[in-house]
Amino acid sequence: MSETPQSSQEDKDLVEYLKYLTTLSTGSIILQIAFLEKVFPHPKWKALLVASLLFFTLSIIASIVLYTTIVVPGLVDRTSFSGFFRDLTIRLWTLSVTWAGFLLGILALVIFALRNLLIL
C-alpha cells in the first residue's frame, strides 16, 4: 500500500491533533503543580492528584509513540497489506490510550477539585 495524498493529509491532520492533546495535557500538569498549594493548602484525596498527573503523562507518552510512527519513515511497513493493518492497529491503540489518559486525568482532577471545594 503506497502513500496517497489523502493519507498524507490525514497524517498531517493527526499530527496537529496530537499537538493539541499534548499541549492540553502538558498545560494541565503545569497548572496542577503551579497552583496546588495556593488553591488547596490542605488537600484531601491526594491520590487523585497523583492519578491525574499519571494519566496526563500517559496521554503524552502515547501521543509521542503515535507521532513517532507517523513521522519516522520505515518504522512501520505500510507497503504490504499486513503492514497496513499493523500500522492501523498501532494508531488505534495509541490514540485510544492518548484519549483515555487525557479523559481520566481530567476526571480525576475534577473529582479532586469537587472533593476539596465542596468538602464532600
C-alpha positions as CSV (number, residue, x, y, z in Angstrom):
1,M,0.0,0.0,0.0
2,S,1.6,3.2,-1.1
3,E,1.3,6.6,0.5
4,T,-1.5,8.6,-1.2
5,P,-2.0,12.3,-1.0
6,Q,-5.2,11.7,1.1
7,S,-3.3,9.6,3.7
8,S,-0.5,12.2,3.8
9,Q,-3.0,14.9,4.6
10,E,-4.6,12.6,7.2
11,D,-1.2,12.1,8.8
12,K,-0.7,15.9,8.9
13,D,-4.1,16.4,10.5
14,L,-3.4,13.7,13.0
15,V,-0.1,15.2,13.9
16,E,-1.8,18.6,14.5
17,Y,-4.4,16.9,16.6
18,L,-1.8,15.2,18.7
19,K,0.0,18.5,19.2
20,Y,-3.2,19.9,20.7
21,L,-3.8,16.9,23.0
22,T,-0.2,17.0,24.3
23,T,-0.4,20.8,24.8
24,L,-3.5,20.4,26.9
25,S,-2.1,17.5,28.9
26,T,1.2,19.3,29.5
27,G,-0.6,22.5,30.5
28,S,-2.8,20.6,32.9
29,I,0.3,19.1,34.6
30,I,2.0,22.5,34.8
31,L,-1.1,24.2,36.2
32,Q,-1.6,21.4,38.8
33,I,1.9,21.7,40.0
34,A,2.0,25.6,40.0
35,F,-1.3,26.2,41.8
36,L,-1.8,23.2,44.0
37,E,-0.5,24.7,47.2
38,K,-2.1,28.1,46.6
39,V,-5.6,26.8,45.8
40,F,-5.7,23.8,48.2
41,P,-3.4,24.4,51.2
42,H,-4.5,21.1,52.9
43,P,-5.8,18.9,50.1
44,K,-7.8,15.7,50.7
45,W,-7.7,12.7,48.5
46,K,-4.2,13.4,47.2
47,A,-4.2,10.1,45.4
48,L,-6.5,11.7,42.8
49,L,-3.8,14.3,42.1
50,V,-1.2,11.6,41.6
51,A,-3.6,9.7,39.3
52,S,-4.3,12.8,37.3
53,L,-0.6,13.5,36.8
54,L,0.0,9.9,35.8
55,F,-2.9,9.9,33.3
56,F,-1.8,13.1,31.7
57,T,1.7,11.7,31.5
58,L,0.4,8.5,29.9
59,S,-1.5,10.6,27.4
60,I,1.6,12.5,26.4
61,I,3.7,9.3,26.1
62,A,1.1,7.6,23.9
63,S,0.9,10.7,21.7
64,I,4.7,10.6,21.3
65,V,4.6,7.0,20.3
66,L,1.9,7.6,17.8
67,Y,3.6,10.7,16.5
68,T,6.8,8.7,16.0
69,T,5.0,6.0,14.0
70,I,3.7,8.8,11.7
71,V,6.9,10.8,11.1
72,V,9.7,8.2,11.1
73,P,9.8,6.7,7.6
74,G,10.1,2.9,7.5
75,L,9.3,2.4,11.2
76,V,6.1,0.7,10.2
77,D,5.9,-1.2,7.0
78,R,3.0,0.2,5.0
79,T,3.8,-1.4,1.7
80,S,2.2,-4.8,2.5
81,F,-1.4,-5.5,3.4
82,S,-0.5,-6.9,6.8
83,G,1.8,-3.9,7.5
84,F,-1.0,-1.6,6.7
85,F,-3.3,-3.2,9.3
86,R,-0.5,-3.4,11.8
87,D,0.0,0.3,11.4
88,L,-3.7,0.9,11.7
89,T,-3.8,-1.2,14.9
90,I,-0.9,0.7,16.4
91,R,-2.6,4.0,15.6
92,L,-5.9,3.0,17.0
93,W,-4.4,1.7,20.3
94,T,-2.1,4.6,20.9
95,L,-4.9,7.1,20.0
96,S,-7.2,5.3,22.4
97,V,-4.6,5.4,25.2
98,T,-4.0,9.0,24.5
99,W,-7.7,9.9,24.8
100,A,-8.2,7.6,27.8
101,G,-5.3,9.1,29.6
102,F,-6.5,12.6,28.9
103,L,-10.1,12.0,29.9
104,L,-9.2,10.0,33.0
105,G,-6.7,12.8,34.0
106,I,-9.5,15.4,33.7
107,L,-11.9,13.2,35.6
108,A,-9.5,12.6,38.5
109,L,-8.8,16.4,38.6
110,V,-12.5,17.3,38.6
111,I,-13.3,14.8,41.4
112,F,-10.3,16.1,43.4
113,A,-11.5,19.7,43.0
114,L,-15.1,18.9,43.9
115,R,-14.0,17.0,47.0
116,N,-11.8,19.8,48.2
117,L,-14.0,22.8,47.2
118,L,-17.4,21.3,48.2
119,I,-15.9,19.3,51.1
120,L,-17.9,16.1,50.2
